[in-house]
């Protein structure tokens, strides 16, 4: 049981940067970045491939510019060529399938069974059974500490304003294309960093390991917002991390108790995301239609 709890915590922190990335792209910029799945695999592929060559630390570092390139490409398709965000995400995600295969040496998976990872090196340095948890927890916490003040800078405020009202921002002579590009680049770099950490944690990178990551990230984001709320940026950032941990505990609980077949867990995740997005809309519709009913009764 202790091992299950620790694994849930480790995976929760490991996938938390994806929830933070979706907070930036989906909540702040109001862009559904469907390139998340492929970008996650790209980060894992770069990380594991370099770790297999004997450079585990470089694997983590070089995953970040790989993610930046993905975000830049997706933003250029949207801002320069006028492709809608959903279509640009599909295009980039499709292209990344071939790119990821290329990075992995045209193989569907690579592993680190006989090679060191940052986790094995860190465990030798720390000599603690919690070394993996500490290292995985540091990644999203450092991202949160850096992201919070960034969103209060002039560029960060421009990104937030672009997501709220791009027409007004454009009328104020603010470069909306630059704001979108910066936001998506940061978002994709966080996703790739998560893939890099998970790849070395699991000592493998698979071409299909990113399937459904965007839905899982949205589920983590929504679960966290349900628990902590989204009254301000600070609370929203840490709710994304908390939501990722809670989601992994739900996953571990389902796996341990076998209340729901593990094969149906992604179906359950999709249902959670759909319900969490639909409920506020249905409440708003009910609230707007309620006064009309009162008026109809008064007229009668």
N, C-alpha and C positions, 0 to 999 in steps of 0.2 A: 504493500500500500504506500509506503514511504517513497519507493521508487516511482510509483505512478504520479504522486503529487509533485515530486521534484521534476519529472519529465514534463508534466503539464506546465509548471512554472517556466522551465527552460524554453519550451516551444512557444509559450505565450510571449515571453520577452523577445524571442527570436523573430517572430512574425509581427511584432508590434510596429517596426518601421513601415510595414506595408499599410497598416491602419493610419499611421501618421502621414504617409504619402497620400492616401486617399482623402484624409482630412484636408490636406493642402489643395489637391486637385479638384475633389468633388465638393467639399464644403466651402472652401475659400474661393476657388476660381469657377465653381459651378460647371466643371468639365468632367464628363465620364471618361476616364482614361482607360480604354480597353486594352492598351498595350502593356498593362501591368503584368499579365501572365507571362508574356514573352520576356519582359525586362527582368522579372524575378529569375527565370531560368538563365538568362544571360549573365547575371551576377554570379549565380552558382557555377556556371560553366567556366567563367574567367577565373574565379577563385580556386576551384578544384583543379583546373588544368595547370595553373601556376604552382599550386601546392604539390601536385604530382611531380612537377619539375624541380621541387626542392625549395620553393619560395612561397611559403604559406602567408607570410605577412604581405608580400607584394600582391598576392591573390586578393586579399581584402582591400588593399589600397586601389588597385587597378579596376576593381569592380565599380568604383564610384564614377570615374570618367566614362566608363562604358554606359552607365545609367544616364549620365549627363548627355551623351550623344543621342540616346534614344529619346529623351525628353525634347532635345533640340529639334530632332527630325520630326517628331509629332507636332511640335509647335509650328514649325515652318510649313508643314502641310496645311495647317489650319489658318495661319495668318497670311502667308505669302500666296498660297494657291487656292484659298477659299474652300477647302475641303472641310465639311462638318466634323466636329470633334469625334463623334462615334465612328464615322467612316475612317478618319485618319488613324484612330486607335486600332481598328480592324486591319487596315493596310499595314501598319507598322508591326502589329502582332504576327501577321502572316509572314512578313519578310523576316522577322526575327527567328522563325522556326529554322530557316536555312542558315541564318547567321549562327545560331546556337549549335547546329550540327557542325558547322565549319570550325567553330571555336573548340569543340570537343573532338576534333580530328575525324569528322564524319562518322562518329559512333553515337549510338543512342544514349549511352551512359558511360561515365568514367568514375573511378573510385580511388580512395586513398587507403586501401587496406594495409599496404606496406610502407606508407609515407606518413610523415608528421603533419599535423595540422596546428593551427594557432591554439586550439584547445588542449592538445596533448603537450605542447610546449609550455602553455600557461599552467597546466596542472603540475608539470615538473617543477616550475618556478614557485608556485603557491603551496604545493603539497597539501591540498585540501580536497575533500570530496565534493565541495561546493564550487570548485573552480569554474566549471562550465556555466553554472547558474550566474555567478558573479560576472563573468565575461559577457554573457548574453544580455544580462540586465544593464550593463554599462552602455550598450549601443543605443537603445531607445532613450535612455535617460540623458545621455549626452546630446542626442538629436533634439530632445525636448528643451534642454537648457539653451541650446543654440537657436532653435526655431522661435522660441518665445520672444526674445529681444529683437530678432530679425523682423518679425511681423509688426514691430512698433517703429521700425525705421521708415524713412521716406519711401524706399523701394517696397518694403513690406506693406505699407499702407496703400501704395499704388496697386499692388497685387490684390489686396482685399477689396479696394474700391472697384477694380476691374471686374471682379466676380459679382459685386453687388449691382453695379450699374455701368456697363461699358460705354453706353452712349454719353452719359454725363462726364465720364472720365475722358473720353475722346474730345468732348467739347471743352474740357479744361486743359487741352494741349498736353495731356499725359500720353506717353507711348504705350498704348494697350498691348500692341504686339510684343514689345519688350517685356511687359509685365507677365503676359501669358507664357512667353518663352522661358523666363526666369523661374516662374512657378512650376512649370512642367519639368524643367531640368532638375530642379531640387526634388520634386516628387519622384521622378524616375531614379535619381541617384539614391534616394532612401530605399526604394524598392529593390534596386540592385544590391545595395549593401545588406539588406535582409536576406536576399538569395545567397550572397557570398557567405554570410555567417551560418545560415542553415546548411549550405552545401558542405562546409568544412565540419560543422557539428555532426551531420549525419554521414560524413566521409563519402559522399557520392553526389553526383549531379546527373539527373535524368532529363531527357528531352521533354517528358510529360509531367515533370514535377511541379510545373507552374499552373496546371489545369485547375481552374476554379479559384485561384488565389485572389482575384479581384472580388469575387463574391464573399470569400472568407474575410477579406479585409473590410468590406462593407458591413458584414455581420458584426465584426469586432467593434467597428466604429459606432454602430447603432446601439449595440449592447452597452458600451461604455457611456454613451450619451443618455441612455435610459436610466443608468444607475447614478451618474454624477450630474447629468444635465449639460447644456451648452450655453450657459448664460454669458460666458466670456471666453476669450481665446485661451487663457491659462487653463480653465476647467476643461475645455474641449480637447486640448492637447493631452492632458493627463487622463482624460476619460478614454481616449483612443488606446493608450497603453493598458489601462485597466480592463477595457473591453476585450483586448486580445488575450489577456490572462484568464478572464472569466470564460471566454469561448473555449479555451483549451481545457479548462476544468470541466466544462459541460461535455466536451469530447471525451475526456478521461472517464467521467461518470457514466456516460452512455456505453463506453467500451467495457468498463468494469462491471456494470450491472446488467448489461445486455438487454436493457429495456427496449431499445430500438436496434435493429440490425445495423452493424457498422457500415454495410453497403448502402444504407439509406441515409447516412449522416449528411451527405451533400444535399440531398433532397430536403432534409430538415433545415439545413442552413439557408437554402434558397427560400424556403417558406418563411423563415424568420425575417430575412431581409425584405421580402415582398410585403409582409404584414407590417413591419416597422415603418416602411415608407408609405404604405397605403393608409394606415390608421390616422396620421395627422391630416391627410387630405380629406378623408371621410368625415373627420370631426369638423373641419372647416366648412365642408359642404353642408353638413347638418346645421352648423351654427348660422350660416347665411340663409338657409331655407326656413329656419324656425320662425323668424319674424314675419315672413310671408304668410305662414300658416295662421299666425295671430291676426294679421290684417284681414285674411279671408274670413275668419270667424267673426271679427268685428263687423265686417260688411254684411255678413249674413244676419 
